[in-house]
């Protein structure tokens, strides 16, 4: 018994001393590590500044391993992986951050946002969508909605796009009325072409006209639908309404307006409307339709062609000049086809449409630019008239 007590009396201070020593060692070790973590961090930074991304990544990985609780380093590493196109590794870093229970709310939101960018850049749109939806109620919410809108447009999910655009509009991010009309037009086109359901297409287009009266596209598309069903008078009436609601878009419909007018016996009415439009905005397409309407009304060709001259007096135009010359007698008649061919060749690129946002050029008119995906970025004018 005595023996044990002696040992206990001796042992206690020894154990205490050993404990104290161990704790000192621990502290020293911690200090060394703490000093090493920033060292690795600065090494990484240095590599980054020298544009040595591989070495920077190695240094950051070392720093993260030494100090797994530092979120800043994880963010730096994740962004580096993403920028280098190593999306899988970027995802792993950000998912690791999100799995940490001790992560502050603002860092959690930031990691969620970074994760959505990883998926987006990797082209994994479904997973990007999931990640973006989790940003509702965070400070990244609006940015997430805008990205979601772009995703839905790209994947042509129009009802979801419309829902997102409405949210953005309600939170004061601009007027999406004409964009929403485009979505309805896209849905109508799908209903007509894929589902062969003209009744639904008509309802969608009518809704677009009611919601965005100033938009030209729903009127033009509904007119085409009616004309396709044989209702030429109804189609003409709709195209006529373009002059009232979206006069700048009349050049786009001039030819079809004249065609439906003639098919429903209203050539004179069309001629009057086209002449009035040309007075307000001289346009090549309108001038061309006027010439055709005059000819159909029995005006002598010589007189009808004067419209090209009248147009050129207002707006110099190679296209109009070539069209006028096509029926002008030449002193050297045998040279006419060659000269005409050269003129037409020179005029052809001028008859294209051009996106005002990115410069994409096309023979056809686009409501959404195939180059930059912008809506309504093509002016309804030929390049020569811009
Ligand atoms: Zn464009």
Boltz pocket constraint, residues with backbone or C-beta under 6 A from the ligand:
constraints:
  - pocket:
      binder: B
      contacts: [[A, 355], [A, 356], [A, 357], [A, 358], [A, 359], [A, 360], [A, 369], [A, 370], [A, 371], [A, 372], [A, 373], [A, 374], [A, 377]]
      max_distance: 6.0
